[in-house]
């Protein structure tokens, strides 16, 4: 299924790639009252994603057509025919959706504890009409709840149960955690 990319999305993606002065103002003008207007973009591997200008990973996808190509190549290389891929910390679903599209025989299970990132993952999976198993939980050594540290605007991919030093986290969210054994 090919998702149509509209003229406004193509234009917003173009000005994001060019990094033009005043692009943020132009983004605000074009998206109107919608404070969070994601740009619909097709990656170099054919997945269609809703990307947020100003998010580091989204910006890399806009500039390069993909993010962490080496991770995708390693997953595809090691994933056996009709295998299962667990995307732990699936974020916006880039690798999960791409793996499922390139390897339709694979079972793809996504774990994303952040409700904000999970919402983006869900929307992107629906947009691409791919069969993913989406779980709004974190993986841990014990079942229960853990505090997920959330970074400020700019790199939601840094949400972590074990906060990185040098990263400014703005908030914490109590998230459900499961063990891998319980999921299996």
C-alpha positions as a LaTeX table, in Angstrom:
\begin{tabular}{lrrr}
\hline
Residue & $x$ (\AA) & $y$ (\AA) & $z$ (\AA) \\
\hline
Unk1 & 0.00 & 0.00 & 0.00 \\
Unk2 & 1.45 & 3.33 & $-1.01$ \\
Unk3 & 0.50 & 6.32 & 1.13 \\
Unk4 & 0.12 & 9.62 & $-0.68$ \\
Unk5 & 2.44 & 12.41 & 0.43 \\
Unk6 & 0.72 & 15.80 & 0.04 \\
Unk7 & 2.25 & 18.98 & $-1.39$ \\
Unk8 & 2.37 & 20.68 & 2.04 \\
Unk9 & 4.28 & 17.71 & 3.53 \\
Unk10 & 6.71 & 17.63 & 0.59 \\
Unk11 & 7.32 & 21.38 & 0.96 \\
Unk12 & 7.81 & 21.17 & 4.75 \\
Unk13 & 10.22 & 18.26 & 4.33 \\
Unk14 & 12.16 & 20.21 & 1.69 \\
Unk15 & 12.61 & 23.31 & 3.84 \\
Unk16 & 13.59 & 21.07 & 6.78 \\
Unk17 & 16.31 & 19.42 & 4.68 \\
Unk18 & 17.64 & 22.80 & 3.53 \\
Unk19 & 17.81 & 24.11 & 7.10 \\
Unk20 & 16.71 & 27.52 & 5.89 \\
Unk21 & 16.70 & 30.48 & 8.23 \\
Unk22 & 13.13 & 31.11 & 9.35 \\
Unk23 & 12.02 & 27.53 & 8.69 \\
Unk24 & 10.51 & 27.18 & 12.18 \\
Unk25 & 8.38 & 30.26 & 11.59 \\
Unk26 & 7.30 & 28.87 & 8.22 \\
Unk27 & 6.43 & 25.53 & 9.84 \\
Unk28 & 4.22 & 27.34 & 12.39 \\
Unk29 & 2.55 & 29.37 & 9.65 \\
Unk30 & 1.78 & 26.35 & 7.46 \\
Unk31 & 0.49 & 24.11 & 10.24 \\
Unk32 & $-1.88$ & 26.82 & 11.52 \\
Unk33 & $-3.38$ & 26.29 & 14.97 \\
Unk34 & $-2.13$ & 22.71 & 15.12 \\
Unk35 & 0.85 & 23.08 & 17.49 \\
Unk36 & 2.22 & 19.66 & 16.58 \\
Unk37 & 1.90 & 19.20 & 12.84 \\
Unk38 & 3.98 & 16.18 & 11.86 \\
Unk39 & 5.40 & 16.00 & 8.36 \\
Unk40 & 4.46 & 12.92 & 6.34 \\
Unk41 & 7.68 & 11.63 & 4.72 \\
Unk42 & 8.70 & 8.50 & 2.82 \\
Unk43 & 12.02 & 6.95 & 3.89 \\
Unk44 & 14.58 & 5.62 & 1.42 \\
Unk45 & 13.27 & 2.09 & 2.11 \\
Unk46 & 9.64 & 3.01 & 1.37 \\
Unk47 & 8.13 & 3.41 & 4.84 \\
Unk48 & 5.93 & 6.45 & 5.36 \\
Unk49 & 6.42 & 8.19 & 8.70 \\
Unk50 & 4.95 & 11.14 & 10.53 \\
Unk51 & 8.00 & 13.15 & 11.62 \\
Unk52 & 8.25 & 16.04 & 14.06 \\
Unk53 & 10.52 & 18.94 & 13.03 \\
Unk54 & 12.96 & 19.70 & 15.84 \\
Unk55 & 13.32 & 16.07 & 17.00 \\
Unk56 & 16.90 & 14.86 & 16.42 \\
Unk57 & 16.07 & 11.41 & 15.03 \\
Unk58 & 13.30 & 12.81 & 12.85 \\
Unk59 & 15.71 & 15.45 & 11.50 \\
Unk60 & 18.22 & 12.73 & 10.59 \\
Unk61 & 15.53 & 10.81 & 8.70 \\
Unk62 & 14.59 & 14.02 & 6.86 \\
Unk63 & 18.23 & 14.73 & 5.94 \\
Unk64 & 19.44 & 11.21 & 5.11 \\
Unk65 & 16.29 & 9.25 & 4.32 \\
Unk66 & 16.91 & 6.86 & 7.25 \\
Unk67 & 18.45 & 6.73 & 10.73 \\
Unk68 & 20.95 & 4.11 & 11.88 \\
Unk69 & 21.14 & 2.21 & 8.60 \\
Unk70 & 23.73 & $-0.12$ & 10.16 \\
Unk71 & 21.17 & $-1.32$ & 12.72 \\
Unk72 & 18.69 & $-2.15$ & 9.95 \\
Unk73 & 21.36 & $-4.01$ & 7.97 \\
Unk74 & 22.40 & $-6.05$ & 11.02 \\
Unk75 & 18.79 & $-6.98$ & 11.83 \\
Unk76 & 18.07 & $-8.03$ & 8.25 \\
Unk77 & 21.33 & $-10.01$ & 8.07 \\
Unk78 & 20.69 & $-11.96$ & 11.28 \\
Unk79 & 16.92 & $-12.39$ & 11.05 \\
Unk80 & 16.15 & $-15.91$ & 9.77 \\
Unk81 & 13.34 & $-16.64$ & 7.32 \\
Unk82 & 9.98 & $-16.35$ & 9.11 \\
Unk83 & 11.92 & $-15.19$ & 12.19 \\
Unk84 & 10.85 & $-12.91$ & 15.03 \\
Unk85 & 12.32 & $-9.46$ & 15.62 \\
Unk86 & 11.84 & $-7.74$ & 18.99 \\
Unk87 & 12.27 & $-3.99$ & 18.65 \\
Unk88 & 12.99 & $-2.95$ & 22.23 \\
Unk89 & 12.50 & 0.78 & 22.62 \\
Unk90 & 10.77 & 0.97 & 19.23 \\
Unk91 & 10.37 & 4.77 & 19.45 \\
Unk92 & 8.52 & 5.93 & 16.32 \\
Unk93 & 8.72 & 2.52 & 14.62 \\
Unk94 & 11.33 & 3.23 & 11.94 \\
Unk95 & 13.18 & $-0.11$ & 12.18 \\
Unk96 & 10.09 & $-2.19$ & 12.99 \\
Unk97 & 8.04 & $-0.90$ & 10.06 \\
Unk98 & 10.97 & $-1.14$ & 7.66 \\
Unk99 & 11.85 & $-4.71$ & 8.72 \\
Unk100 & 8.21 & $-5.77$ & 8.35 \\
Unk101 & 7.97 & $-4.20$ & 4.88 \\
Unk102 & 11.27 & $-5.68$ & 3.66 \\
Unk103 & 10.69 & $-9.07$ & 5.33 \\
Unk104 & 6.92 & $-9.67$ & 5.26 \\
Unk105 & 7.42 & $-13.23$ & 6.57 \\
Unk106 & 8.87 & $-11.92$ & 9.85 \\
Unk107 & 6.96 & $-11.41$ & 13.07 \\
Unk108 & 7.78 & $-7.98$ & 14.53 \\
Unk109 & 7.11 & $-7.23$ & 18.19 \\
Unk110 & 7.55 & $-3.64$ & 19.39 \\
Unk111 & 8.18 & $-2.65$ & 23.00 \\
Unk112 & 7.82 & 1.05 & 23.80 \\
Unk113 & 7.20 & 2.15 & 27.41 \\
Unk114 & 6.79 & 5.90 & 26.74 \\
Unk115 & 3.15 & 6.69 & 25.96 \\
Unk116 & 4.28 & 9.65 & 23.84 \\
Unk117 & 6.57 & 7.49 & 21.69 \\
Unk118 & 4.06 & 4.62 & 21.70 \\
Unk119 & 1.43 & 6.95 & 20.22 \\
Unk120 & 3.82 & 7.88 & 17.41 \\
Unk121 & 4.67 & 4.20 & 16.87 \\
Unk122 & 0.97 & 3.28 & 16.69 \\
Unk123 & 0.19 & 6.09 & 14.22 \\
Unk124 & 3.12 & 5.18 & 11.97 \\
Unk125 & 2.23 & 1.46 & 12.01 \\
Unk126 & $-1.37$ & 2.30 & 11.04 \\
Unk127 & $-0.19$ & 4.70 & 8.33 \\
Unk128 & 1.84 & 1.88 & 6.74 \\
Unk129 & $-0.83$ & $-0.80$ & 7.31 \\
Unk130 & 1.78 & $-3.23$ & 8.65 \\
Unk131 & 1.07 & $-6.05$ & 11.05 \\
Unk132 & 3.15 & $-5.28$ & 14.13 \\
Unk133 & 2.60 & $-6.51$ & 17.67 \\
Unk134 & 2.65 & $-3.30$ & 19.70 \\
Unk135 & 3.23 & $-3.43$ & 23.46 \\
Unk136 & 3.17 & $-0.29$ & 25.60 \\
Unk137 & 5.54 & $-1.85$ & 28.19 \\
Unk138 & 9.23 & $-1.85$ & 29.00 \\
Unk139 & 11.33 & $-4.98$ & 29.29 \\
Unk140 & 12.97 & $-5.58$ & 32.66 \\
Unk141 & 14.39 & $-8.30$ & 34.89 \\
Unk142 & 11.25 & $-8.21$ & 37.05 \\
Unk143 & 7.57 & $-7.60$ & 36.38 \\
Unk144 & 6.20 & $-4.41$ & 37.89 \\
Unk145 & 6.65 & $-0.69$ & 37.40 \\
Unk146 & 9.70 & 1.48 & 36.83 \\
Unk147 & 10.33 & 5.19 & 36.38 \\
Unk148 & 11.10 & 6.19 & 32.81 \\
Unk149 & 13.11 & 9.43 & 32.54 \\
Unk150 & 11.84 & 11.68 & 29.76 \\
Unk151 & 14.08 & 14.21 & 28.01 \\
Unk152 & 12.94 & 17.66 & 27.01 \\
Unk153 & 11.95 & 18.50 & 23.45 \\
Unk154 & 14.55 & 17.58 & 20.88 \\
Unk155 & 15.33 & 13.88 & 21.30 \\
Unk156 & 12.52 & 11.72 & 22.65 \\
Unk157 & 14.65 & 8.70 & 21.71 \\
Unk158 & 16.70 & 9.31 & 24.88 \\
Unk159 & 13.83 & 8.26 & 27.19 \\
Unk160 & 15.42 & 5.72 & 29.52 \\
Unk161 & 14.93 & 3.61 & 32.65 \\
Unk162 & 18.66 & 4.22 & 33.30 \\
Unk163 & 19.18 & 7.95 & 32.62 \\
Unk164 & 22.28 & 8.92 & 30.66 \\
Unk165 & 24.73 & 11.28 & 32.33 \\
Unk166 & 24.89 & 14.63 & 30.60 \\
Unk167 & 21.31 & 14.45 & 29.33 \\
Unk168 & 18.80 & 16.93 & 30.76 \\
Unk169 & 15.66 & 15.01 & 31.69 \\
Unk170 & 12.54 & 17.05 & 32.37 \\
Unk171 & 10.15 & 14.50 & 33.78 \\
Unk172 & 9.55 & 10.92 & 34.83 \\
Unk173 & 6.75 & 8.56 & 33.97 \\
Unk174 & 5.78 & 5.42 & 35.86 \\
Unk175 & 5.65 & 2.60 & 33.28 \\
Unk176 & 4.58 & $-1.03$ & 33.31 \\
Unk177 & 7.46 & $-3.50$ & 32.85 \\
Unk178 & 7.38 & $-7.16$ & 31.89 \\
Unk179 & 10.04 & $-9.83$ & 31.63 \\
Unk180 & 10.87 & $-11.42$ & 28.30 \\
Unk181 & 9.80 & $-14.81$ & 29.71 \\
Unk182 & 6.36 & $-13.43$ & 30.60 \\
Unk183 & 5.93 & $-12.04$ & 27.08 \\
Unk184 & 6.91 & $-15.33$ & 25.43 \\
\hline
\end{tabular}
